[in-house]
Amino acid sequence: MADDYEIIDKSFKRMVLPNAALTKLGEGFGWLEGPVWFADQQCLLVSDLPNDRVMRWSLSGGISVFREPSGFENGHTRDMQGRLISCSHGGRITRTEVDGRITVLADRYDGKPLNSPNDVVVKSDGTIWFSDPPYGTNTDYEGGKREAFLPANLYRLDPADGSLAVVADDFEGPNGLAFSPDESKLYVAETGGQFDAEPTQYIRVFDVSADGARLGGGRKFHTVSPGNSDGFRVDEEGNVWTSAGDGVHCVSPSGDVLGKIKVPFTVANVEFGGRNRAQLFICASHTLYAIYTNVRGARRP
Ligand code: MG
């Protein structure tokens, strides 16, 4: 409803629906992240990270457990064949096959175990791009305290040959990531040191090379306030719908905040799904919300 929005730029008015309400879909979770929409099953999967499980939500079936234990899964996406790709804070990138078996796609780089893969996106060429900050190794709450052996890198994994390459190594804590609709740009959240008094936190934007395999640039794109950007999704027009301390902020490709969806709790991740990818699912701390918008989540080219 109108009370659920804050219109900052008048262009935001056509992106939201005054008669669509922010709706609570479930509550009582530990901390929600990693939402991914399955249009073929009309359901959302979402990580309840501290409780080491992945939940499933559908309109007719409500909330149920999809996977428990989950290996402290965090970010999720689907590959070009529709298979679930998961980041595990146990230090793995996995693919759930259509028969339910789980294939480990990557668990080490340069002979050392991955830290705690946080978020993931699949490019239209099938390559898997993921962030590997040490957050899951810092506490027993979201994985398990242990030494982190690798820098907080951003990786590109090619499942065709199993090759894993570092595409950015100048992060303190890389987190959420998303390509622009034409895949010429990659947005990546920097969420900084977990226990720093004033962590470095902003969204960066990289230029994707013509061969689609490397990144250039990496300038500061936008700083979310209040709170920070943990994760985001991009709509068809290239706007970035990012998590924030007071809800979800819609940021234009030029880096300006166009408007906000107001949410009572800190938001970590979002996902477009539902009919025509126009429903925005919102992981807000311990509560799952959704709201219909008047935009559509970007499709891969
Ligand atoms: Mg994250």
py3Dmol code that shows the C-alpha trace and the ligand (Angstrom):
import py3Dmol

protein = """\
ATOM      1  CA  MET A   1       0.000   0.000   0.000  1.00  0.00           C
ATOM      2  CA  ALA A   2       1.096   3.595  -0.317  1.00  0.00           C
ATOM      3  CA  ASP A   3       2.373   3.483   3.271  1.00  0.00           C
ATOM      4  CA  ASP A   4       4.755   0.695   2.288  1.00  0.00           C
ATOM      5  CA  TYR A   5       6.676   2.941  -0.127  1.00  0.00           C
ATOM      6  CA  GLU A   6       8.761   6.042  -0.114  1.00  0.00           C
ATOM      7  CA  ILE A   7       8.945   7.747  -3.485  1.00  0.00           C
ATOM      8  CA  ILE A   8      12.172   9.713  -3.821  1.00  0.00           C
ATOM      9  CA  ASP A   9      12.282  10.175  -7.594  1.00  0.00           C
ATOM     10  CA  LYS A  10       8.934  10.490  -9.372  1.00  0.00           C
ATOM     11  CA  SER A  11       9.958   7.694 -11.757  1.00  0.00           C
ATOM     12  CA  PHE A  12       9.560   5.272  -8.840  1.00  0.00           C
ATOM     13  CA  LYS A  13       5.808   5.842  -8.785  1.00  0.00           C
ATOM     14  CA  ARG A  14       5.254   3.710 -11.895  1.00  0.00           C
ATOM     15  CA  MET A  15       7.426   0.913 -10.460  1.00  0.00           C
ATOM     16  CA  VAL A  16       5.202   0.179  -7.473  1.00  0.00           C
ATOM     17  CA  LEU A  17       1.512  -0.531  -6.928  1.00  0.00           C
ATOM     18  CA  PRO A  18      -0.459   1.563  -4.442  1.00  0.00           C
ATOM     19  CA  ASN A  19      -2.880  -1.311  -3.830  1.00  0.00           C
ATOM     20  CA  ALA A  20      -0.248  -4.019  -3.266  1.00  0.00           C
ATOM     21  CA  ALA A  21       0.655  -4.587   0.374  1.00  0.00           C
ATOM     22  CA  LEU A  22       3.833  -5.778   1.983  1.00  0.00           C
ATOM     23  CA  THR A  23       2.775  -9.278   3.063  1.00  0.00           C
ATOM     24  CA  LYS A  24       4.341 -11.438   5.742  1.00  0.00           C
ATOM     25  CA  LEU A  25       4.873 -14.981   4.436  1.00  0.00           C
ATOM     26  CA  GLY A  26       6.630 -16.474   7.458  1.00  0.00           C
ATOM     27  CA  GLU A  27       8.430 -15.582  10.661  1.00  0.00           C
ATOM     28  CA  GLY A  28      10.435 -17.065  13.511  1.00  0.00           C
ATOM     29  CA  PHE A  29      13.535 -17.889  11.487  1.00  0.00           C
ATOM     30  CA  GLY A  30      17.128 -17.342  12.639  1.00  0.00           C
ATOM     31  CA  TRP A  31      18.343 -15.176   9.758  1.00  0.00           C
ATOM     32  CA  LEU A  32      17.121 -15.416   6.193  1.00  0.00           C
ATOM     33  CA  GLU A  33      19.243 -15.157   3.057  1.00  0.00           C
ATOM     34  CA  GLY A  34      19.640 -16.747  -0.346  1.00  0.00           C
ATOM     35  CA  PRO A  35      16.104 -16.586  -1.775  1.00  0.00           C
ATOM     36  CA  VAL A  36      15.622 -18.218  -5.184  1.00  0.00           C
ATOM     37  CA  TRP A  37      12.391 -18.557  -7.167  1.00  0.00           C
ATOM     38  CA  PHE A  38      11.333 -21.780  -8.918  1.00  0.00           C
ATOM     39  CA  ALA A  39       8.691 -20.686 -11.430  1.00  0.00           C
ATOM     40  CA  ASP A  40       8.168 -24.278 -12.573  1.00  0.00           C
ATOM     41  CA  GLN A  41       7.141 -25.253  -9.056  1.00  0.00           C
ATOM     42  CA  GLN A  42       5.711 -21.871  -8.042  1.00  0.00           C
ATOM     43  CA  CYS A  43       7.823 -21.875  -4.913  1.00  0.00           C
ATOM     44  CA  LEU A  44      10.604 -19.976  -3.223  1.00  0.00           C
ATOM     45  CA  LEU A  45      13.596 -21.572  -1.533  1.00  0.00           C
ATOM     46  CA  VAL A  46      15.328 -19.541   1.151  1.00  0.00           C
ATOM     47  CA  SER A  47      18.156 -20.209   3.615  1.00  0.00           C
ATOM     48  CA  ASP A  48      17.491 -20.081   7.357  1.00  0.00           C
ATOM     49  CA  LEU A  49      21.209 -19.813   7.864  1.00  0.00           C
ATOM     50  CA  PRO A  50      21.844 -20.096  11.642  1.00  0.00           C
ATOM     51  CA  ASN A  51      19.389 -22.998  11.832  1.00  0.00           C
ATOM     52  CA  ASP A  52      21.297 -24.849   9.109  1.00  0.00           C
ATOM     53  CA  ARG A  53      18.287 -25.437   6.888  1.00  0.00           C
ATOM     54  CA  VAL A  54      16.694 -24.326   3.638  1.00  0.00           C
ATOM     55  CA  MET A  55      13.001 -23.496   3.717  1.00  0.00           C
ATOM     56  CA  ARG A  56      10.403 -23.684   0.967  1.00  0.00           C
ATOM     57  CA  TRP A  57       7.460 -21.339   0.553  1.00  0.00           C
ATOM     58  CA  SER A  58       4.528 -21.584  -1.827  1.00  0.00           C
ATOM     59  CA  LEU A  59       1.233 -19.714  -1.926  1.00  0.00           C
ATOM     60  CA  SER A  60      -0.843 -22.856  -1.450  1.00  0.00           C
ATOM     61  CA  GLY A  61       1.525 -24.759   0.824  1.00  0.00           C
ATOM     62  CA  GLY A  62       3.002 -22.043   3.020  1.00  0.00           C
ATOM     63  CA  ILE A  63       6.316 -22.713   4.727  1.00  0.00           C
ATOM     64  CA  SER A  64       7.972 -26.129   4.922  1.00  0.00           C
ATOM     65  CA  VAL A  65      11.497 -27.492   5.319  1.00  0.00           C
ATOM     66  CA  PHE A  66      13.241 -28.175   1.991  1.00  0.00           C
ATOM     67  CA  ARG A  67      16.667 -29.314   3.249  1.00  0.00           C
ATOM     68  CA  GLU A  68      17.980 -29.911   6.772  1.00  0.00           C
ATOM     69  CA  PRO A  69      20.812 -29.929   7.581  1.00  0.00           C
ATOM     70  CA  SER A  70      21.928 -27.817   4.661  1.00  0.00           C
ATOM     71  CA  GLY A  71      25.656 -27.409   5.329  1.00  0.00           C
ATOM     72  CA  PHE A  72      24.842 -23.821   6.306  1.00  0.00           C
ATOM     73  CA  GLU A  73      23.742 -22.838   2.823  1.00  0.00           C
ATOM     74  CA  ASN A  74      23.554 -19.129   2.124  1.00  0.00           C
ATOM     75  CA  GLY A  75      23.157 -17.774  -1.431  1.00  0.00           C
ATOM     76  CA  HIS A  76      21.258 -19.628  -4.132  1.00  0.00           C
ATOM     77  CA  THR A  77      20.585 -19.322  -7.815  1.00  0.00           C
ATOM     78  CA  ARG A  78      19.647 -21.594 -10.742  1.00  0.00           C
ATOM     79  CA  ASP A  79      21.822 -22.548 -13.666  1.00  0.00           C
ATOM     80  CA  MET A  80      20.763 -22.401 -17.316  1.00  0.00           C
ATOM     81  CA  GLN A  81      19.265 -25.901 -16.959  1.00  0.00           C
ATOM     82  CA  GLY A  82      17.231 -24.773 -13.950  1.00  0.00           C
ATOM     83  CA  ARG A  83      19.240 -26.712 -11.393  1.00  0.00           C
ATOM     84  CA  LEU A  84      19.736 -25.292  -7.920  1.00  0.00           C
ATOM     85  CA  ILE A  85      23.213 -23.834  -7.301  1.00  0.00           C
ATOM     86  CA  SER A  86      24.074 -23.318  -3.623  1.00  0.00           C
ATOM     87  CA  CYS A  87      26.742 -21.574  -1.570  1.00  0.00           C
ATOM     88  CA  SER A  88      27.598 -23.531   1.559  1.00  0.00           C
ATOM     89  CA  HIS A  89      29.349 -21.868   4.481  1.00  0.00           C
ATOM     90  CA  GLY A  90      31.016 -25.246   4.861  1.00  0.00           C
ATOM     91  CA  GLY A  91      33.211 -24.105   1.959  1.00  0.00           C
ATOM     92  CA  ARG A  92      31.443 -25.534  -1.080  1.00  0.00           C
ATOM     93  CA  ILE A  93      29.601 -24.601  -4.233  1.00  0.00           C
ATOM     94  CA  THR A  94      27.105 -27.334  -5.008  1.00  0.00           C
ATOM     95  CA  ARG A  95      24.590 -28.222  -7.689  1.00  0.00           C
ATOM     96  CA  THR A  96      21.447 -30.172  -6.893  1.00  0.00           C
ATOM     97  CA  GLU A  97      20.779 -32.509  -9.798  1.00  0.00           C
ATOM     98  CA  VAL A  98      17.296 -33.195 -11.107  1.00  0.00           C
ATOM     99  CA  ASP A  99      17.298 -36.541  -9.279  1.00  0.00           C
ATOM    100  CA  GLY A 100      18.162 -34.818  -5.983  1.00  0.00           C
ATOM    101  CA  ARG A 101      21.784 -35.854  -5.767  1.00  0.00           C
ATOM    102  CA  ILE A 102      24.193 -33.109  -4.759  1.00  0.00           C
ATOM    103  CA  THR A 103      27.336 -32.508  -6.800  1.00  0.00           C
ATOM    104  CA  VAL A 104      30.197 -30.505  -5.291  1.00  0.00           C
ATOM    105  CA  LEU A 105      31.356 -28.157  -8.059  1.00  0.00           C
ATOM    106  CA  ALA A 106      34.131 -26.426  -6.097  1.00  0.00           C
ATOM    107  CA  ASP A 107      35.548 -26.655  -2.591  1.00  0.00           C
ATOM    108  CA  ARG A 108      39.132 -25.452  -2.970  1.00  0.00           C
ATOM    109  CA  TYR A 109      41.309 -23.038  -4.841  1.00  0.00           C
ATOM    110  CA  ASP A 110      45.047 -23.310  -5.260  1.00  0.00           C
ATOM    111  CA  GLY A 111      44.977 -26.372  -3.020  1.00  0.00           C
ATOM    112  CA  LYS A 112      43.344 -24.534  -0.111  1.00  0.00           C
ATOM    113  CA  PRO A 113      39.754 -24.920   1.122  1.00  0.00           C
ATOM    114  CA  LEU A 114      37.289 -22.192   0.217  1.00  0.00           C
ATOM    115  CA  ASN A 115      36.238 -19.966   3.126  1.00  0.00           C
ATOM    116  CA  SER A 116      32.461 -19.680   3.194  1.00  0.00           C
ATOM    117  CA  PRO A 117      30.907 -18.952  -0.212  1.00  0.00           C
ATOM    118  CA  ASN A 118      28.227 -16.352   0.367  1.00  0.00           C
ATOM    119  CA  ASP A 119      26.341 -15.480  -2.792  1.00  0.00           C
ATOM    120  CA  VAL A 120      26.216 -16.708  -6.365  1.00  0.00           C
ATOM    121  CA  VAL A 121      24.948 -15.857  -9.823  1.00  0.00           C
ATOM    122  CA  VAL A 122      25.023 -17.787 -13.100  1.00  0.00           C
ATOM    123  CA  LYS A 123      25.895 -16.023 -16.334  1.00  0.00           C
ATOM    124  CA  SER A 124      24.091 -16.929 -19.561  1.00  0.00           C
ATOM    125  CA  ASP A 125      27.190 -18.826 -20.754  1.00  0.00           C
ATOM    126  CA  GLY A 126      26.712 -21.213 -17.822  1.00  0.00           C
ATOM    127  CA  THR A 127      29.618 -19.947 -15.727  1.00  0.00           C
ATOM    128  CA  ILE A 128      29.065 -19.587 -11.986  1.00  0.00           C
ATOM    129  CA  TRP A 129      30.278 -16.418 -10.243  1.00  0.00           C
ATOM    130  CA  PHE A 130      30.462 -16.387  -6.460  1.00  0.00           C
ATOM    131  CA  SER A 131      31.862 -14.467  -3.496  1.00  0.00           C
ATOM    132  CA  ASP A 132      33.955 -16.134  -0.791  1.00  0.00           C
ATOM    133  CA  PRO A 133      34.272 -13.911   2.300  1.00  0.00           C
ATOM    134  CA  PRO A 134      35.315 -15.440   5.641  1.00  0.00           C
ATOM    135  CA  TYR A 135      32.031 -14.618   7.445  1.00  0.00           C
ATOM    136  CA  GLY A 136      31.028 -18.268   7.902  1.00  0.00           C
ATOM    137  CA  THR A 137      34.403 -19.065   9.435  1.00  0.00           C
ATOM    138  CA  ASN A 138      34.249 -16.223  11.974  1.00  0.00           C
ATOM    139  CA  THR A 139      31.486 -17.624  14.181  1.00  0.00           C
ATOM    140  CA  ASP A 140      29.817 -20.877  15.111  1.00  0.00           C
ATOM    141  CA  TYR A 141      26.465 -19.188  14.465  1.00  0.00           C
ATOM    142  CA  GLU A 142      26.622 -19.294  10.674  1.00  0.00           C
ATOM    143  CA  GLY A 143      28.906 -22.223   9.946  1.00  0.00           C
ATOM    144  CA  GLY A 144      31.778 -22.903  12.285  1.00  0.00           C
ATOM    145  CA  LYS A 145      34.829 -21.081  13.605  1.00  0.00           C
ATOM    146  CA  ARG A 146      37.954 -22.111  11.794  1.00  0.00           C
ATOM    147  CA  GLU A 147      40.911 -20.635  10.039  1.00  0.00           C
ATOM    148  CA  ALA A 148      40.260 -18.993   6.686  1.00  0.00           C
ATOM    149  CA  PHE A 149      43.045 -19.996   4.321  1.00  0.00           C
ATOM    150  CA  LEU A 150      42.162 -17.909   1.292  1.00  0.00           C
ATOM    151  CA  PRO A 151      41.741 -14.179   0.695  1.00  0.00           C
ATOM    152  CA  ALA A 152      38.182 -12.915   0.302  1.00  0.00           C
ATOM    153  CA  ASN A 153      38.063 -13.445  -3.450  1.00  0.00           C
ATOM    154  CA  LEU A 154      35.428 -13.245  -6.111  1.00  0.00           C
ATOM    155  CA  TYR A 155      35.509 -16.340  -8.353  1.00  0.00           C
ATOM    156  CA  ARG A 156      34.361 -17.506 -11.759  1.00  0.00           C
ATOM    157  CA  LEU A 157      33.729 -21.229 -11.971  1.00  0.00           C
ATOM    158  CA  ASP A 158      33.272 -22.932 -15.323  1.00  0.00           C
ATOM    159  CA  PRO A 159      31.381 -26.161 -14.643  1.00  0.00           C
ATOM    160  CA  ALA A 160      32.149 -27.336 -18.199  1.00  0.00           C
ATOM    161  CA  ASP A 161      35.786 -28.000 -17.278  1.00  0.00           C
ATOM    162  CA  GLY A 162      35.805 -27.397 -13.516  1.00  0.00           C
ATOM    163  CA  SER A 163      38.178 -24.452 -13.808  1.00  0.00           C
ATOM    164  CA  LEU A 164      38.067 -21.891 -11.027  1.00  0.00           C
ATOM    165  CA  ALA A 165      39.545 -18.422 -11.525  1.00  0.00           C
ATOM    166  CA  VAL A 166      39.833 -15.365  -9.299  1.00  0.00           C
ATOM    167  CA  VAL A 167      38.102 -12.445 -11.035  1.00  0.00           C
ATOM    168  CA  ALA A 168      38.580  -9.896  -8.226  1.00  0.00           C
ATOM    169  CA  ASP A 169      40.906 -10.033  -5.234  1.00  0.00           C
ATOM    170  CA  ASP A 170      40.630  -6.517  -3.799  1.00  0.00           C
ATOM    171  CA  PHE A 171      37.701  -7.018  -1.430  1.00  0.00           C
ATOM    172  CA  GLU A 172      37.558  -7.174   2.347  1.00  0.00           C
ATOM    173  CA  GLY A 173      34.236  -8.988   2.211  1.00  0.00           C
ATOM    174  CA  PRO A 174      32.591  -9.587  -1.173  1.00  0.00           C
ATOM    175  CA  ASN A 175      28.935 -10.435  -0.744  1.00  0.00           C
ATOM    176  CA  GLY A 176      25.879 -10.200  -3.035  1.00  0.00           C
ATOM    177  CA  LEU A 177      26.336  -9.978  -6.787  1.00  0.00           C
ATOM    178  CA  ALA A 178      24.220  -9.511  -9.902  1.00  0.00           C
ATOM    179  CA  PHE A 179      24.790  -8.842 -13.589  1.00  0.00           C
ATOM    180  CA  SER A 180      23.179  -5.969 -15.448  1.00  0.00           C
ATOM    181  CA  PRO A 181      20.472  -7.203 -17.875  1.00  0.00           C
ATOM    182  CA  ASP A 182      22.914  -7.276 -20.822  1.00  0.00           C
ATOM    183  CA  GLU A 183      25.691  -8.770 -18.633  1.00  0.00           C
ATOM    184  CA  SER A 184      28.069  -5.949 -19.517  1.00  0.00           C
ATOM    185  CA  LYS A 185      28.316  -4.992 -15.854  1.00  0.00           C
ATOM    186  CA  LEU A 186      28.620  -6.937 -12.614  1.00  0.00           C
ATOM    187  CA  TYR A 187      27.482  -5.355  -9.363  1.00  0.00           C
ATOM    188  CA  VAL A 188      29.140  -6.703  -6.205  1.00  0.00           C
ATOM    189  CA  ALA A 189      28.468  -5.764  -2.587  1.00  0.00           C
ATOM    190  CA  GLU A 190      31.470  -5.039  -0.389  1.00  0.00           C
ATOM    191  CA  THR A 191      30.396  -5.600   3.216  1.00  0.00           C
ATOM    192  CA  GLY A 192      33.821  -5.223   4.847  1.00  0.00           C
ATOM    193  CA  GLY A 193      35.169  -6.600   8.096  1.00  0.00           C
ATOM    194  CA  GLN A 194      32.468  -8.359  10.099  1.00  0.00           C
ATOM    195  CA  PHE A 195      33.598  -7.000  13.451  1.00  0.00           C
ATOM    196  CA  ASP A 196      35.005  -3.654  12.351  1.00  0.00           C
ATOM    197  CA  ALA A 197      33.607  -0.634  14.203  1.00  0.00           C
ATOM    198  CA  GLU A 198      33.050   1.120  10.894  1.00  0.00           C
ATOM    199  CA  PRO A 199      33.175  -1.529   8.167  1.00  0.00           C
ATOM    200  CA  THR A 200      33.736  -0.557   4.551  1.00  0.00           C
ATOM    201  CA  GLN A 201      30.360  -1.153   2.922  1.00  0.00           C
ATOM    202  CA  TYR A 202      29.179  -0.151  -0.532  1.00  0.00           C
ATOM    203  CA  ILE A 203      28.188  -1.584  -3.895  1.00  0.00           C
ATOM    204  CA  ARG A 204      30.865  -1.737  -6.597  1.00  0.00           C
ATOM    205  CA  VAL A 205      30.328  -2.013 -10.341  1.00  0.00           C
ATOM    206  CA  PHE A 206      32.697  -3.854 -12.658  1.00  0.00           C
ATOM    207  CA  ASP A 207      32.918  -3.934 -16.444  1.00  0.00           C
ATOM    208  CA  VAL A 208      32.714  -7.451 -17.846  1.00  0.00           C
ATOM    209  CA  SER A 209      35.276  -8.115 -20.586  1.00  0.00           C
ATOM    210  CA  ALA A 210      34.106  -8.822 -24.139  1.00  0.00           C
ATOM    211  CA  ASP A 211      34.960 -12.517 -23.753  1.00  0.00           C
ATOM    212  CA  GLY A 212      32.818 -12.591 -20.610  1.00  0.00           C
ATOM    213  CA  ALA A 213      35.549 -14.073 -18.449  1.00  0.00           C
ATOM    214  CA  ARG A 214      37.266 -11.140 -16.757  1.00  0.00           C
ATOM    215  CA  LEU A 215      36.408  -7.981 -14.855  1.00  0.00           C
ATOM    216  CA  GLY A 216      37.711  -4.444 -15.151  1.00  0.00           C
ATOM    217  CA  GLY A 217      37.007  -1.273 -13.214  1.00  0.00           C
ATOM    218  CA  GLY A 218      35.290  -1.943  -9.910  1.00  0.00           C
ATOM    219  CA  ARG A 219      34.464   1.618  -8.934  1.00  0.00           C
ATOM    220  CA  LYS A 220      32.135   2.540  -6.121  1.00  0.00           C
ATOM    221  CA  PHE A 221      28.589   2.464  -7.502  1.00  0.00           C
ATOM    222  CA  HIS A 222      26.402   3.309  -4.516  1.00  0.00           C
ATOM    223  CA  THR A 223      26.523   3.439  -0.726  1.00  0.00           C
ATOM    224  CA  VAL A 224      23.326   2.266   0.959  1.00  0.00           C
ATOM    225  CA  SER A 225      22.113   4.175   4.006  1.00  0.00           C
ATOM    226  CA  PRO A 226      20.827   3.352   6.521  1.00  0.00           C
ATOM    227  CA  GLY A 227      22.320  -0.081   6.899  1.00  0.00           C
ATOM    228  CA  ASN A 228      24.179  -1.718   4.056  1.00  0.00           C
ATOM    229  CA  SER A 229      23.755  -3.766   0.933  1.00  0.00           C
ATOM    230  CA  ASP A 230      24.174  -7.496   1.554  1.00  0.00           C
ATOM    231  CA  GLY A 231      22.467  -8.570  -1.657  1.00  0.00           C
ATOM    232  CA  PHE A 232      20.304  -7.362  -4.534  1.00  0.00           C
ATOM    233  CA  ARG A 233      18.529  -8.188  -7.770  1.00  0.00           C
ATOM    234  CA  VAL A 234      18.321  -6.219 -11.003  1.00  0.00           C
ATOM    235  CA  ASP A 235      15.063  -5.494 -12.840  1.00  0.00           C
ATOM    236  CA  GLU A 236      14.493  -5.503 -16.614  1.00  0.00           C
ATOM    237  CA  GLU A 237      15.362  -1.816 -16.856  1.00  0.00           C
ATOM    238  CA  GLY A 238      18.636  -2.298 -15.023  1.00  0.00           C
ATOM    239  CA  ASN A 239      17.636  -0.828 -11.660  1.00  0.00           C
ATOM    240  CA  VAL A 240      19.272  -2.446  -8.636  1.00  0.00           C
ATOM    241  CA  TRP A 241      16.868  -3.487  -5.856  1.00  0.00           C
ATOM    242  CA  THR A 242      19.135  -3.732  -2.851  1.00  0.00           C
ATOM    243  CA  SER A 243      18.783  -4.688   0.774  1.00  0.00           C
ATOM    244  CA  ALA A 244      19.083  -1.869   3.324  1.00  0.00           C
ATOM    245  CA  GLY A 245      18.629  -1.220   7.011  1.00  0.00           C
ATOM    246  CA  ASP A 246      15.129   0.187   6.547  1.00  0.00           C
ATOM    247  CA  GLY A 247      13.881  -1.987   3.730  1.00  0.00           C
ATOM    248  CA  VAL A 248      14.634  -2.322   0.031  1.00  0.00           C
ATOM    249  CA  HIS A 249      16.095   0.556  -1.970  1.00  0.00           C
ATOM    250  CA  CYS A 250      15.681   0.865  -5.736  1.00  0.00           C
ATOM    251  CA  VAL A 251      18.865   2.330  -7.225  1.00  0.00           C
ATOM    252  CA  SER A 252      19.023   3.502 -10.862  1.00  0.00           C
ATOM    253  CA  PRO A 253      21.875   2.385 -13.163  1.00  0.00           C
ATOM    254  CA  SER A 254      23.399   5.818 -12.549  1.00  0.00           C
ATOM    255  CA  GLY A 255      23.530   5.133  -8.805  1.00  0.00           C
ATOM    256  CA  ASP A 256      20.639   7.297  -7.571  1.00  0.00           C
ATOM    257  CA  VAL A 257      18.031   6.064  -5.100  1.00  0.00           C
ATOM    258  CA  LEU A 258      14.633   6.245  -6.813  1.00  0.00           C
ATOM    259  CA  GLY A 259      12.536   4.968  -3.943  1.00  0.00           C
ATOM    260  CA  LYS A 260      12.209   2.549  -1.058  1.00  0.00           C
ATOM    261  CA  ILE A 261      10.022  -0.282   0.091  1.00  0.00           C
ATOM    262  CA  LYS A 262       9.732   0.134   3.820  1.00  0.00           C
ATOM    263  CA  VAL A 263      10.230  -3.050   5.845  1.00  0.00           C
ATOM    264  CA  PRO A 264      10.107  -3.262   9.663  1.00  0.00           C
ATOM    265  CA  PHE A 265      13.353  -5.265   9.964  1.00  0.00           C
ATOM    266  CA  THR A 266      16.829  -5.143   8.428  1.00  0.00           C
ATOM    267  CA  VAL A 267      16.814  -6.692   4.965  1.00  0.00           C
ATOM    268  CA  ALA A 268      19.635  -8.979   3.781  1.00  0.00           C
ATOM    269  CA  ASN A 269      18.590 -10.379   0.398  1.00  0.00           C
ATOM    270  CA  VAL A 270      15.780 -10.080  -2.151  1.00  0.00           C
ATOM    271  CA  GLU A 271      14.515 -12.069  -5.144  1.00  0.00           C
ATOM    272  CA  PHE A 272      12.076 -11.443  -7.987  1.00  0.00           C
ATOM    273  CA  GLY A 273       9.586 -14.238  -8.574  1.00  0.00           C
ATOM    274  CA  GLY A 274       5.889 -14.953  -8.703  1.00  0.00           C
ATOM    275  CA  ARG A 275       3.758 -14.116 -11.721  1.00  0.00           C
ATOM    276  CA  ASN A 276       5.934 -12.563 -14.451  1.00  0.00           C
ATOM    277  CA  ARG A 277       8.800 -12.140 -11.946  1.00  0.00           C
ATOM    278  CA  ALA A 278       7.016  -9.062 -10.598  1.00  0.00           C
ATOM    279  CA  GLN A 279       6.753 -10.182  -6.973  1.00  0.00           C
ATOM    280  CA  LEU A 280       9.672  -9.139  -4.785  1.00  0.00           C
ATOM    281  CA  PHE A 281      10.541 -11.598  -2.002  1.00  0.00           C
ATOM    282  CA  ILE A 282      12.296  -9.976   0.928  1.00  0.00           C
ATOM    283  CA  CYS A 283      14.504 -11.679   3.538  1.00  0.00           C
ATOM    284  CA  ALA A 284      14.135  -9.362   6.520  1.00  0.00           C
ATOM    285  CA  SER A 285      16.167 -10.768   9.414  1.00  0.00           C
ATOM    286  CA  HIS A 286      13.872 -13.424  10.943  1.00  0.00           C
ATOM    287  CA  THR A 287      10.842 -12.680   8.757  1.00  0.00           C
ATOM    288  CA  LEU A 288       9.985 -13.380   5.114  1.00  0.00           C
ATOM    289  CA  TYR A 289       7.942 -10.805   3.230  1.00  0.00           C
ATOM    290  CA  ALA A 290       6.779 -10.285  -0.335  1.00  0.00           C
ATOM    291  CA  ILE A 291       5.248  -7.433  -2.275  1.00  0.00           C
ATOM    292  CA  TYR A 292       4.031  -7.146  -5.846  1.00  0.00           C
ATOM    293  CA  THR A 293       5.757  -4.448  -7.875  1.00  0.00           C
ATOM    294  CA  ASN A 294       5.153  -3.000 -11.321  1.00  0.00           C
ATOM    295  CA  VAL A 295       8.566  -4.043 -12.624  1.00  0.00           C
ATOM    296  CA  ARG A 296       9.905  -7.436 -13.633  1.00  0.00           C
ATOM    297  CA  GLY A 297      13.108  -9.103 -12.571  1.00  0.00           C
ATOM    298  CA  ALA A 298      15.702  -9.216 -15.347  1.00  0.00           C
ATOM    299  CA  ARG A 299      15.967 -12.322 -17.476  1.00  0.00           C
ATOM    300  CA  ARG A 300      19.357 -13.477 -18.612  1.00  0.00           C
ATOM    301  CA  PRO A 301      20.059 -12.465 -22.222  1.00  0.00           C
TER     302      PRO A 301
END
"""
ligand_1 = """\
1
MG
Mg 25.046 -12.377 1.497
"""
view = py3Dmol.view(width=600, height=400)
view.addModel(protein, "pdb")
view.setStyle({"model": 0}, {"cartoon": {"style": "trace"}})
view.addModel(ligand_1, "xyz")
view.setStyle({"model": 1}, {"stick": {}})
view.zoomTo()
view.show()
